[in-house]
Amino acid sequence: MAGMVESDKIDVGFSGKRCIHSRNCVLGDPHVFVPNAPGQWIHPEAASVEKIVAIAESCPSGAITYVRKDGGPQEQSPVVNTVRLRENGPLAVHAEIVLDGETSYRATLCRCGASESKPFCDGSHNKSGFAATGEPPLKDTP
């Protein structure tokens, strides 16, 4: 499911192709992002714009996006770009990212090689048994 859910003060977008099910959205506010809903599951009118912005920006994959309509600032590049290794999972990037002419600020990129949505992670590392901590291997010292 991809698309934008509109409200008076903020529109909230969701890209299923980018979602890694970190659950930051539903744990952030289950009234806005309703878990296991049979139909519409995003309700931007159920919380303040500031809360929705904070939840969206906590989504590591960039699957949740927003467009403010209240005159407040839109999402911007972070002051410091970061790349985090998710244990046995993707690279979580927080930076200004331009892929295929589209700019975003958050993404989880495949590092197992099995994703059907490359360069994005689609969770295939769970099925393939991918295991990588990001820590260098320990060397035996004589």
C-alpha positions in Angstrom: 0.0 0.0 0.0 1.4 3.4 -1.0 -0.3 6.7 -0.8 -1.1 9.8 1.1 -3.8 10.2 3.8 -4.9 13.8 4.0 -6.1 16.0 6.9 -6.5 19.7 7.5 -3.1 20.3 9.1 -0.9 17.4 7.9 -0.9 14.7 5.2 0.8 11.4 6.0 2.3 9.1 3.4 3.1 5.5 3.6 5.2 3.3 1.3 4.8 -0.4 1.8 7.9 -1.0 -0.5 10.1 0.7 2.1 8.5 -0.5 5.3 10.6 -2.8 7.5 8.0 -3.2 10.2 10.0 -1.5 13.0 6.6 -0.6 14.5 7.7 2.9 15.6 4.5 4.3 14.1 2.0 2.0 15.8 3.9 2.1 19.1 4.2 5.9 18.8 0.5 6.4 18.7 -1.9 3.5 18.0 -4.8 6.0 17.5 -3.0 7.6 14.5 -1.4 4.4 13.2 -3.9 1.7 14.0 -2.4 -1.8 14.2 -4.1 -4.6 12.3 -6.9 -2.3 11.0 -8.9 -4.0 8.2 -9.1 -0.8 6.2 -7.7 2.7 6.6 -5.1 2.5 9.3 -3.6 6.0 9.2 -5.6 8.7 11.0 -3.7 12.0 11.0 -6.5 13.9 12.7 -6.1 11.8 15.9 -3.0 13.6 17.2 -1.1 16.9 17.1 0.9 17.8 14.0 4.1 17.9 16.2 3.4 14.3 17.5 2.8 13.0 14.0 6.0 14.7 12.7 8.0 13.1 15.6 6.6 9.7 14.9 7.2 9.9 11.1 10.8 11.1 11.6 11.4 8.1 14.0 10.5 5.7 11.1 14.0 4.4 10.1 13.0 3.2 6.7 11.3 6.4 5.5 8.1 4.5 4.8 6.2 7.1 6.8 6.4 10.6 5.4 4.5 13.8 5.9 3.6 17.1 4.4 2.7 19.8 6.9 -0.1 22.2 5.9 0.0 24.3 9.1 3.0 26.5 8.1 5.4 24.5 10.2 8.7 23.2 8.8 8.9 20.2 6.4 11.4 17.4 7.1 15.0 18.5 6.4 18.4 17.0 6.1 19.9 16.0 9.5 22.7 18.2 10.8 24.9 15.1 10.8 24.5 12.2 8.4 24.4 8.8 10.0 24.5 5.2 8.9 23.6 2.5 11.5 24.0 -1.2 11.2 20.9 -3.0 12.3 21.9 -6.3 13.9 21.3 -9.1 11.3 19.5 -6.6 9.2 19.8 -3.5 6.9 21.8 -0.3 7.0 19.7 2.5 8.4 20.6 5.7 6.7 19.6 9.2 8.0 20.9 11.7 5.4 19.7 13.6 2.3 19.3 10.6 -0.1 18.6 11.0 -3.8 17.6 7.8 -5.6 16.1 7.9 -9.1 15.7 11.6 -8.8 13.6 11.3 -5.6 14.9 12.9 -2.4 14.3 11.4 1.0 15.9 11.6 4.4 15.6 8.1 5.9 16.1 4.7 4.4 16.9 1.1 5.3 19.1 -0.3 2.6 19.6 -4.1 2.0 22.9 -5.6 3.0 22.0 -9.3 2.8 21.6 -9.2 -1.0 18.2 -11.0 -1.0 15.8 -8.1 -1.1 13.2 -8.0 -3.9 13.0 -4.2 -3.4 16.7 -3.3 -3.8 18.2 -1.0 -2.8 15.7 -1.0 0.0 15.4 -3.8 2.6 12.2 -5.9 2.4 12.9 -8.2 5.3 14.3 -11.0 3.2 17.2 -11.2 5.7 14.8 -12.9 8.1 14.1 -15.7 5.7 17.6 -16.1 4.3 19.2 -16.5 7.7 21.5 -13.5 7.2 23.6 -12.9 10.3 26.0 -10.0 10.6 26.6 -7.8 13.6 28.8 -5.2 12.0 31.5 -6.0 14.5 34.9 -7.0 13.1 35.8 -10.6 13.8 38.0 -11.2 16.8 41.5 -12.4 16.0 43.2 -15.0 18.1 46.2 -13.4 19.8 49.2 -15.7 20.5 
